[in-house]
């Protein structure tokens, strides 16, 4: 516990401190208890009276799907972040389009080496596409 407090005071992540008593997997007895008491747990959830040990560990007991995680991440974005993502997408699209156009025009000229541009377009490296497209 002292190590975790020291990490917090030093501005570090306390979760990185090793914990001897950390539970890394759900104990079999708990899983069996949950199965035997499934109906009671569902009823308690509907009433809003889930026991703390279930409520506090909901993400461990019922981990969210990839789609749910993505939705939470998207819902948490500010309008500025959404706009920045959109701008980046449009820039990436424009740069790739530019690179392909240069390749279409210059690719037919025998004394012009377009290999680096072709490689940059395979692994969309925007800076390399810009550099190779204008050189």
Secondary structure by P-SEA (a helix, b strand, c coil): caaaaaaaaacccccccccccccccccaaaaaaaaaaaaaaaaaaaaccccaaaaaaccccccccaaaaaaaaaaaccaaaaaaaaaaaaaaaaaaaaaaaaaaaacccccccaaaaaaaaaacaaaaaaaaaac
